[in-house]
Amino acid sequence: MDLQHWLGRATHAIQDWADTFGPYRPHPSLQVDDDRFGAVFEEFTARLADNYPFFHPHYAGQMLKPPHPAAVVGHLTAMLINPNNHALDGGPATAAMEREAVARLATMFGYDTHLGHLTTSGTIANLEALFVARELHPGRGVAHSADAHYTHGRMCHVLGLTSHPVRTDDRGRMDLGALEDVLRTGEVGTVVLTTGTTGPGAVDPVHEVLPLAERHGVRVHVDAAYGGFFTLLAGAEGPEGLPPEPWRAISGADSIVVDPHKHGLQPYGCGAVLFRDPEVGRFYLHDSPYTYFTSTELHLGEISLECSRAGAAAAALWLTFQLLPPTPDGLGRVLAAGRRAALRWADLIEASDALELYQRPELDIVTYFPAVAPATLTGIDAASARVLADGMTGPDPVFVSTLRADRESFAARHPGIVADADGARILRSVLMKPESEDHVEHLHNRLERLAGCA
């Protein structure tokens, strides 16, 4: 795609539409001449240079990458109208696009029926899921993996719920025995499962927890904010294929959260929440007589805790899905490249004398640490910090991140390391850009050299 061409087409298309309503005189209070704007724009772009190169495959730090050009064009085109998807009156076209895009997400997860909408973030989406859980099981708390996103503990506090962290196994997944101990107390009404933790990218065993939750009469919420789109690789042929059981089981969960602004190629501000039972919409029931007035259809704001939401986010997702749908042959090909890259790098690390693999990647996140002698947690922590800092400097920079692993987690995976501290930082690389597949060897060689110096 020629992004500049289509951005130009976007402005012309919206102007042609606007012209059908007749001319009017813009108010002079809004006028800014090009010379004045040019001076401020120069300062603006100079300040934007103070960023890491999220677009480049040598950036493998946080969960960041640019949106697809189709999403950029879709977002900007709709933004020129600036619809608000709170009510059909505020964005008829983009509200319809939101419904269609959300329906495709529901189909991707295997839901036959659903109620759902886009949100501004995965945090808000999880808040909505836990809000409904509280209404259905008042007075009962929420169990989640100890390695789940901190969102869940925080949202429990916001909602006045008790949070029950559950220990994880040696792969970072929720421990079933520990979960059953918690469920036997009768104090839990909802279990949160994570398919793709934000640390090592671990996938909780959804297929094993669902029958356990059913026996104890509790709801299951799947936080697939990061990993949800990997369901497109469930049972796929080739090295990128994932064990299908946990992914197929997601269709049995009561609610799901997924972030299109991660693997859905969208700009930030695009999360989503889905409920299997449309009847939970009753918990959102309210009236807004000054916004709900042109249609008897259900307004998106009537099934959302948020009010104003950018219709541009729905437009961007809808347009992207027309070109790269949430199917194995669409977005699945994008995720497959990152998954192959992670597996390839893990193989290289396992054969390295300078680096050690922390645990085998399940998705597209690789965790590892410098090999140090003597092998102690304090030595690993210091070496990881030096590699992180040194990697960002010099003529050939690479960008990774660190993850703190506690003493118990290290002992479960690497019992030979001397635990002379409560934990240690390890290195973490997120290979969510498909271009990473062509740069794994370069990243590995650069990190090996840095680890050797550390």
C-alpha positions in Angstrom: 0.0 0.0 0.0 1.1 3.5 -0.8 0.2 5.1 2.5 0.7 8.7 1.3 -1.6 8.1 -1.7 -4.4 6.6 0.3 -4.2 9.3 3.0 -4.7 11.8 0.3 -7.6 9.8 -1.1 -9.1 9.8 2.4 -9.1 13.6 2.7 -10.7 13.9 -0.8 -13.3 11.3 -0.1 -14.5 13.0 3.1 -14.4 16.4 1.5 -16.6 15.2 -1.4 -19.0 13.8 1.1 -19.0 17.0 3.2 -19.6 19.1 0.0 -23.0 17.4 -0.5 -24.3 19.4 2.5 -23.7 22.8 1.0 -21.1 25.4 1.6 -20.5 27.3 4.9 -17.9 29.8 6.1 -15.3 28.4 8.6 -15.1 30.5 11.7 -12.0 32.7 11.9 -11.3 31.6 15.5 -10.2 28.3 14.1 -7.9 29.6 11.3 -4.2 28.9 11.5 -1.9 29.9 8.6 0.6 27.5 7.1 3.7 29.4 8.2 2.6 29.4 11.8 1.6 25.7 11.7 4.9 24.8 9.9 7.0 26.2 12.7 5.0 24.3 15.4 4.9 21.2 13.3 8.7 21.2 13.0 9.0 21.3 16.8 6.3 18.6 17.0 8.1 16.2 14.7 11.4 16.9 16.4 9.9 15.9 19.7 8.5 12.7 18.2 12.0 11.6 17.3 12.4 10.9 21.1 11.0 7.4 20.6 12.3 3.9 20.2 12.0 2.4 16.7 8.9 0.3 17.3 8.6 -0.3 13.6 12.0 -1.9 13.2 12.6 -5.7 13.7 15.6 -4.8 15.8 13.1 -3.5 18.3 12.0 -6.5 20.3 11.3 -4.9 23.6 7.7 -4.2 24.5 4.4 -5.2 22.9 4.6 -2.4 20.4 4.5 -2.1 16.6 3.0 0.2 14.1 -0.6 -0.4 12.9 -1.2 -1.8 9.4 -1.5 1.0 6.7 -5.1 -0.1 6.1 -5.8 0.6 9.8 -4.1 4.0 9.6 -6.2 4.9 6.5 -9.4 3.6 8.1 -8.8 5.4 11.3 -7.9 8.8 9.8 -10.7 8.7 7.2 -13.3 8.1 9.9 -11.6 10.5 12.3 -12.2 13.4 9.8 -15.9 12.9 10.6 -15.2 12.1 14.2 -18.1 9.7 15.0 -18.9 8.6 18.5 -19.9 5.0 18.8 -21.7 5.5 22.1 -25.0 5.9 20.3 -26.3 5.2 16.8 -27.1 8.9 16.6 -23.4 9.7 17.0 -22.0 7.2 14.4 -24.5 5.1 12.4 -21.9 3.9 9.9 -19.1 3.1 12.4 -21.6 1.5 14.8 -22.5 -0.9 12.1 -18.9 -1.5 11.3 -18.2 -2.2 15.0 -20.9 -4.8 15.2 -19.6 -6.5 12.1 -16.0 -6.5 13.3 -16.9 -7.7 16.8 -19.0 -10.5 15.2 -15.9 -11.7 13.4 -14.0 -11.8 16.7 -16.8 -13.8 18.2 -16.7 -16.3 15.3 -12.9 -16.5 15.6 -13.3 -17.8 19.2 -16.1 -20.2 18.3 -19.0 -18.3 19.9 -22.4 -19.2 18.4 -24.1 -16.3 20.2 -22.5 -13.2 21.7 -22.8 -9.7 23.1 -19.8 -7.5 22.8 -18.2 -4.3 21.8 -14.9 -2.5 21.4 -13.3 -0.7 24.3 -10.4 1.8 24.6 -8.2 -0.8 26.2 -7.8 -4.4 27.5 -8.0 -3.0 31.0 -11.4 -1.5 30.5 -12.5 -4.7 28.7 -11.4 -6.8 31.7 -13.2 -4.3 34.0 -16.4 -4.9 32.1 -16.1 -8.7 32.3 -15.4 -8.6 36.0 -18.3 -6.2 36.5 -20.7 -8.6 35.0 -19.1 -11.4 37.0 -19.7 -9.5 40.2 -23.4 -8.9 39.3 -23.9 -12.6 38.7 -22.0 -13.8 41.8 -22.3 -11.0 44.3 -20.0 -11.3 47.3 -17.8 -13.9 45.7 -14.2 -13.1 44.6 -12.0 -13.7 41.5 -9.3 -16.3 41.1 -6.5 -15.6 38.6 -3.0 -16.8 37.9 -0.2 -15.2 40.0 1.4 -14.3 36.6 -1.8 -12.8 35.2 -1.8 -9.1 34.3 -1.9 -6.8 37.2 -5.2 -5.5 35.8 -7.2 -8.2 37.5 -6.0 -7.4 41.0 -6.5 -3.7 40.4 -10.0 -4.1 38.9 -11.0 -6.4 41.7 -10.1 -3.5 44.1 -12.1 -1.0 42.0 -15.1 -3.4 42.0 -14.9 -4.3 45.7 -14.0 -7.9 45.0 -11.5 -10.1 46.7 -8.6 -11.1 44.5 -7.3 -14.7 44.8 -3.9 -15.1 43.1 -3.2 -18.8 42.2 0.4 -20.1 42.0 1.8 -21.2 38.6 3.6 -24.3 37.5 7.1 -24.5 36.0 5.8 -23.2 32.6 4.0 -20.1 34.1 0.5 -21.6 33.8 -2.1 -21.7 36.5 -1.6 -24.7 38.8 -4.7 -26.8 38.8 -4.2 -28.3 42.2 -3.8 -24.8 43.7 -6.9 -23.6 41.9 -9.0 -26.4 43.2 -7.9 -25.6 46.7 -9.1 -22.0 46.2 -12.4 -23.1 44.6 -13.2 -25.5 47.5 -13.5 -22.5 49.8 -16.6 -21.3 48.0 -15.3 -17.8 48.1 -14.7 -17.6 44.3 -17.3 -16.8 41.7 -15.1 -16.3 38.7 -11.8 -17.8 37.4 -9.7 -15.7 35.1 -7.6 -17.7 32.6 -4.8 -16.0 30.6 -4.0 -17.2 27.1 -0.7 -15.4 26.7 0.7 -13.8 29.9 2.5 -10.5 29.3 5.6 -11.9 30.9 6.7 -15.1 29.2 3.6 -15.6 27.1 2.3 -18.6 29.0 -1.1 -20.1 28.1 -3.3 -21.3 31.0 -5.0 -24.8 30.4 -8.5 -23.6 29.5 -9.6 -27.0 28.5 -8.7 -28.5 32.0 -10.1 -25.6 34.0 -13.5 -25.4 32.4 -14.8 -28.8 33.8 -13.3 -27.9 37.2 -15.1 -24.5 37.2 -18.3 -26.2 36.2 -18.1 -28.6 39.1 -17.7 -25.7 41.5 -20.4 -23.5 39.8 -18.1 -20.6 38.9 -17.8 -18.5 35.8 -14.7 -18.6 33.5 -13.3 -15.4 31.9 -10.5 -15.7 29.4 -8.1 -12.8 29.3 -6.8 -13.2 25.7 -5.8 -9.6 25.4 -2.3 -10.4 24.2 -2.6 -14.0 22.9 -6.2 -14.2 21.6 -5.4 -14.1 17.9 -3.1 -17.1 18.3 -6.2 -19.2 18.3 -5.8 -18.9 14.5 -2.8 -21.2 14.8 -4.5 -23.9 16.9 -3.8 -27.3 15.2 -2.0 -25.7 12.3 0.5 -27.7 10.4 4.2 -26.7 10.5 6.3 -25.5 13.5 4.0 -22.6 14.2 1.0 -24.9 15.0 -0.2 -24.7 18.5 -1.9 -27.5 20.6 -5.5 -27.0 19.8 -7.1 -28.1 23.2 -6.9 -24.8 25.2 -7.8 -22.6 22.2 -10.8 -24.7 21.1 -12.0 -24.7 24.7 -12.2 -20.9 24.8 -15.7 -21.1 23.1 -16.9 -22.6 26.4 -15.8 -19.6 28.5 -18.4 -17.1 29.7 -16.5 -14.0 28.5 -13.4 -13.2 26.6 -11.1 -10.1 26.2 -8.9 -9.5 23.2 -6.9 -6.5 22.1 -6.9 -5.8 18.3 -4.3 -3.1 19.0 -1.8 -5.9 19.6 -2.0 -8.7 17.1 -5.0 -7.3 15.3 -2.7 -4.6 13.7 -4.6 -1.7 15.1 -3.5 1.6 16.6 -3.7 1.9 20.3 -7.2 2.4 21.7 -8.8 -0.8 20.4 -9.7 -3.5 22.9 -12.8 -5.8 22.9 -14.9 -7.7 25.3 -17.2 -10.6 24.4 -19.9 -12.4 26.4 -21.3 -15.8 25.4 -24.7 -15.0 26.8 -26.3 -11.9 25.4 -28.7 -11.7 28.4 -25.9 -10.2 30.5 -26.7 -7.0 28.7 -29.3 -6.4 31.4 -26.6 -5.4 33.8 -25.8 -2.4 31.7 -29.3 -1.2 31.5 -29.7 2.6 31.6 -31.3 5.4 29.7 -29.8 8.4 28.0 -32.6 10.4 26.5 -30.4 13.1 24.9 -28.3 10.5 22.9 -30.7 7.6 22.2 -33.4 9.2 20.1 -33.2 8.3 16.4 -33.3 4.5 16.5 -35.1 1.8 18.4 -32.1 -0.6 17.9 -29.8 -1.4 20.7 -27.1 1.3 21.0 -23.6 0.2 21.7 -23.5 2.6 24.7 -26.3 0.6 26.3 -24.0 -2.4 26.6 -20.8 -0.6 27.6 -19.5 1.0 30.8 -17.7 3.6 28.7 -19.7 6.4 27.1 -17.8 8.2 24.3 -15.8 5.9 22.2 -14.0 6.7 18.9 -15.9 5.4 15.9 -12.6 5.7 14.1 -11.3 2.7 16.0 -14.2 0.5 14.7 -13.7 1.8 11.1 -10.0 1.0 11.2 -10.7 -2.6 12.5 -13.5 -3.2 10.0 -11.3 -2.0 7.0 -8.4 -4.1 8.2 -10.6 -7.2 8.5 -11.8 -6.8 5.0 -8.2 -7.3 3.8 -6.6 -9.4 6.6 -9.5 -11.2 8.2 -9.2 -13.1 11.5 -8.8 -16.4 9.8 -5.8 -18.8 9.5 -5.1 -17.6 6.0 -5.5 -13.9 6.9 -4.1 -12.7 10.2 -3.0 -16.3 11.0 -0.1 -15.9 8.5 1.1 -12.8 10.3 1.1 -14.5 13.7 2.7 -17.6 12.2 5.8 -15.6 11.2 6.3 -14.3 14.8 5.8 -17.7 16.3 8.4 -19.3 13.9 10.8 -16.5 14.8 10.4 -17.2 18.5 11.0 -21.0 18.1 14.0 -20.4 15.9 15.5 -18.0 18.4 14.9 -20.5 21.2 16.8 -23.1 19.3 19.7 -20.7 18.8 19.7 -19.9 22.5 19.7 -23.5 23.5 22.8 -24.1 21.4 24.5 -20.9 22.8 27.3 -20.7 25.3 26.6 -17.1 26.1 22.8 -17.2 26.6 20.4 -19.6 28.4 16.7 -20.1 27.7 14.5 -19.2 30.7 11.6 -21.3 29.3 10.5 -22.5 25.9 8.2 -20.0 24.2 4.6 -20.8 23.8 3.7 -17.9 21.6 6.0 -15.2 20.2 7.8 -14.1 23.4 11.3 -15.3 24.1 12.7 -15.2 27.7 16.4 -15.9 28.3 19.4 -14.6 30.4 23.2 -14.3 30.1 25.2 -17.3 31.1 27.3 -16.2 34.1 29.9 -17.8 36.3 29.3 -18.4 39.1 25.6 -19.0 38.2 23.8 -16.9 40.8 20.7 -14.8 40.7 22.6 -11.6 41.5 25.0 -12.3 38.7 22.2 -12.9 36.2 20.4 -9.8 37.3 23.4 -7.6 36.9 24.3 -9.1 33.5 20.8 -8.7 32.2 20.7 -5.1 33.2 24.0 -4.4 31.4 22.8 -6.2 28.2 19.6 -4.2 28.2 21.4 -0.9 28.5 24.3 -1.7 26.2 22.0 -3.0 23.5 20.4 0.4 23.0 23.7 2.2 22.4 26.3 2.0 19.7 26.1 1.9 15.9 24.0 -1.3 15.8 21.4 -1.0 18.5 18.9 -3.7 19.5 16.1 -3.2 21.9 14.9 -5.8 24.3 13.2 -5.7 27.7 13.7 -7.3 31.1 11.3 -9.4 33.2 11.8 -10.0 36.9 11.6 -13.7 37.9 11.3 -14.5 41.6 13.4 -17.1 43.4 10.8 -19.8 43.3 10.2 -19.4 39.5 13.9 -19.7 38.8 14.2 -22.8 41.0 11.4 -24.5 39.2 13.1 -24.0 35.8 16.8 -23.8 36.7 17.5 -25.6 40.0 21.2 -25.4 39.5 21.4 -21.7 39.8 22.3 -20.4 43.3 19.4 -18.4 44.8 21.4 -15.7 46.6 18.6 -13.1 46.1 14.8 -12.9 46.0 14.8 -13.0 42.2 16.6 -11.7 39.2 15.9 -9.8 36.0 16.0 -11.8 32.8 15.8 -10.7 29.2 12.6 -10.8 27.2 12.0 -10.3 23.5 8.6 -9.8 21.9 8.7 -10.9 18.2 5.2 -9.7 17.3 6.3 -8.1 14.0 6.3 -10.7 11.2 9.6 -9.1 9.9 11.3 -10.6 13.0 11.4 -13.9 11.2 14.1 -12.5 8.8 16.1 -10.8 11.7 16.3 -13.5 14.3 19.9 -14.5 13.5 21.0 -10.9 13.7 19.3 -10.3 17.0 20.8 -13.5 18.4 24.3 -12.7 17.3 24.1 -9.2 18.7 22.7 -10.4 22.1 25.4 -13.1 22.2 28.1 -10.5 21.8 26.5 -8.3 24.4 26.1 -11.2 26.9 29.8 -12.2 26.3 30.8 -8.7 27.3 28.5 -8.6 30.3 
